[in-house]
Amino acid sequence: MPSLKDVQNKISAVKKTKQITKAMNMVATSRLRGAQANMQNFRPYAAKFSEVLGSLAEKSGDEASPLLMPREEVKKIHIVLCTSDRGLCGGFNVNLIDKANSFAKEKAGGDTEISLTNFGRRGRDWCRKEKFNIIDEHIGVVGTTFGFNVSATAGRKLVDGYLDGDYDEVYVIFSEFISMGRQTPTVKQLLPIPPIETAEDAAADDSGDYQAEHICEPSPDSLLGGLLPRSVHVQLHSALLETSTSEHAARMAAMDNATKACNDFIENLTLLYNKARQAAITAELMDIVGGAEALKG
């Protein structure tokens, strides 16, 4: 059985760890509110943007822009991997990396080339370890407050690379925020832009409410040429907001579980301390009784 001093030191160390995990839980909770508000405020814009884009694509046709035309032969696949910069968020980064690894293995084969753009240090480090071709990296973005200019800058590079023939397909892997306890790794195709939901499909519901048709000025073709690249920026920004919110939710849950584990550990160590203390007292009493009996003899 360990000595009383050893058990006391362990209890003190666990209490300090509990203070750290509790503080990190509070910080994650505070940051989650802001990230979740930004994500929820951006969702209506992204939905309306997709609706308008679908209406324009329906009027123009698939041949209106090279961003809508799939390549006949796909040999160069580019992946945008969104992870966090820091750890201590449970299996958040592990799940995203596993998703990226399985997706890369699925797409790789023959002479297919896989390249990556990384948002977050954890994904960047994994790509370096696996010796993937890293085209671009953005550190210190996910998990912080960032503007649309970050997504627009990265999106322009993706669109230019696709138009120049550097990529045949572009995908983004991010964590979709579903609820506080559920964040799902998701793969979404960015380029070529997949079939867009039309305005009629978006407006159809059980109630059968009527929605006015979008009036285009100038022509739908010219509008579509300017909006399609921005669609990539919007999708990428939405993925970053979802990942940032998911990271804070995962860290909050992980730190809450760590705090509960510290409480359980302290309870077990306190029980062990009481047993050790009782054993020490019993041993001292036995020595006293033994000494008294020896004096009587």
N, C-alpha and C positions, 0 to 999 in steps of 0.2 A: 504494500500500500504506500503511495507517495506521502511525503512529509506534509505537514500543515503549511509550511512556507511555500512549497511548490504549488500546492493547490491555490493558495492565496494569489500567487503571481499569475497563475492561469486565469483566475476569475478577473483580476485586474486587467489583463490583456484583452480578454473577451469583452469586457465593458467598454474599453477604448475602441475596439473594433465596432461595437454596437453604436457608439456615438458617431463614428464615421459613416456607417451605412445609413443611419437615420438622417444625417445631414445630407448625404447624397440623394436620398429619397425625396427630401424636401426640395432640393434644387431641381431634380428631374420633374417633380410635380409642377413647380413654378414655370419651368421652361415648356412643359407640355401644354399648358394653357395657351401660351402665345403661339406655339407651333400649330396646335389644333385649330385655333382661330384663323390663322393664315390659310391653312389647308381648306377649311370649310368656306372661307370667303372666296377662294379661288375656284372651287368646284362649280358654282353656277356659271362663272365666266367660261370655263373650259367646256361645259355642256352646251352653252349657247353658241360658242365658237364652232364646235363640232356640228351643231345643227345648221348654222348658216353655211358652213363649208359643204355639208352634204347637199344642201339645196343648190349651191353653185355647181357642184360636181355633177348633179343630176342633169342640169341644163347644158353643161359643157361637154360631158363625155370623158371617158378615161384617157383619151389621147390629148387632152388639153395641156398636160404638163408632163415632162419626163419623170417627175417625182411620183407619178401615179402608175408608170409603166414598169412592170416586173422585168427583170433581166432574163434572157433566154437561158443563160448558163450562170449558175451561182458558184463562184470560186473564192470570193473574198467576203468574209462575214466579219462585221464589226459589232462588238458588244460594249454597251455602256453599263458598267457595274456600279451600283450605288450602295455603299456601306458607310459605316461610321468611322470617325477618327479614333475614338476611344473604346475601351472595352467595358467590362463590368455591366453588361446589359444582357446577361443570360445567353441564349443561343441565337441572338439576333443576327450577328455577323456570320456565325457558322451556317445558319440556314441559307443565307444569301449566297455564301461562297459555294455551298453544296449545290445550290440551284444553278449557279454559273458553271460549275465544273461539269455537272451532268448535261447541261445544255451545250457546252462546248464539245463534249465527247459525242453528243448526238449529231451535231452539225459537222464535226471534223471527219475526214475520210478522203482518201485519194489525195488530190492536190489542193484541197480546200485550205485556205489560209484563215486563221483566226487572229484578230487583233482586238485590243481593248482600250477603252477610255475609262479611267477610274475616278470616281467621286468618293473620297474617303481613304484614310491611311490603311485600314485593315484589308480592304480589297487590293490596294496597291501592293502591299507586302506579300499577299498571297500570289499575285500575278508574277512578282519578281522571283518568288520561291519556285513556282512552276515554270518559270522562263517563258512566259507568254510575251507576245509582242505588244508593248505598251505604247500607244500613239500619243496619248495625252493624259494628264492627271490633274486633279483639283483637290487640294488638301485644305481642310479648315472651312468647308462649306456646309456639309450636312451636320445638323445638330446646332447650327447657329442661325442668326437672322440674316438672310441673304435676299437680294433683289432679283428682279426678272432679268437684269443684264447678265447675270452669271449663266443662266440657261440660254439666253440669246447668243452669247459669245460661243458657248459650246455647241449650240444648235447650228450656227452658221458654219462651223468647221465640219460638222457632220454632213450638212447639205452640200457644201463645196466638195467634200471628199466623194460623195455619192455621184455628183454630176461629173466630176473629173475621172470617174472610173476606179477610184481607189477602193471603194466598197461596192459590193453587189447587193448586200442587205445589211440593215442596221437594226439592232434590237437594244432595248433597255431592260435591265433586270433591277427591280426595286422591291421594296417591302410595302405592300398595300395595307393601309390602316383600316381595319374592319371594326374593331372595338378595342377597349382598353386591355382586354386579355387575349386578343387575337390579331396578329400581324402576319400576313401571308406573302412569302416570296413570289413575285409575279414576273413573267416575261411578256413584253409587249413589243410589237414590231413598229419601228419608226419609219424606216425607208425600205423599199418603196411604200408610200402611204397606203395602208390597206383600204378596202372598200369602205367608204364613209357612210354612216347612217344618214339616210335622206330625211328631209324635213317632214315628209308624210309619215315615215316610220317613227320619228321622234314625237310627232304630235298624236299618234294613235294611242288611245287608251280605252278603258272600259266605258268611260263616261261619254266618249264621242264628241268632246269639245272641239270646236272649230278653231283653227289657227291660220292667220292670214299668211299668204305667200310672200316671200321676200322679194322686194323690188330692187333690181340691180342697176346701178348707175356708176361707172360705165358698164361695158359688156361683162357677162359672167366670165369669159375667158381671161380678160385683163385682170379682173378682181381675183380670180383663182390663182393666177400666176404670182400675185403678191401675198395671198393668204396661205398658200400651201407651205412655203418655208416657215412662216410664222406658226403654222400648226405643229411643226416639229418642236419649235421652241416652247409652245404651250404644253405639249405632251411631256417634254423633258422637265419643265418646271413643275408640273403636277407630280411627276415621279419623285422629284427631289423633296417636295413638300410632304408627300406621303411617307417617304423614308425617314425624314427628319422627325415627324410626329411619331412614327413607329419606334424610332430609337429611344425617344424619351419615355414612351409608354413601357417599352421593354426594360429600360433601366430602372424605372420606378418599381415595376413588379419584381425585378431581380433584387433590388435593395430592400424591398419590403420582405421578401422571403429570407434574405440574409439577416435582417433584423430579428425576424421570428426565430431563425436558427440560433442566433446569439442568445436569445432569451431561453431557449431550450437547453443550450449548452451551459449557461450560467446556472440554471436550475439543477442540472445533473452534477455540475461541479460543486454547488452548494451542498447537495446531498452527500457527495463524496467527502467534502470538508467536514461535515458534521459527523460522518462515520469515523474519519481519521481522528477527529478531536475526541470522540467518545472512546475510541480505542486507546488513545494516549492517556486519558483520564483513568480508564480501567487499569492500564499498566501501572500508573503511579499509585493507585489504591492498592494493587496487589503487592507492590514493593513496600508500602507502608505497613500493610497487614503482615507481610512476611517478616519485616523487621521487628514488629511488635511481638510476634510469636517467638522470634529468636531471642529477644530480651527476656521473655517469660521463662524460656528453657534454661 
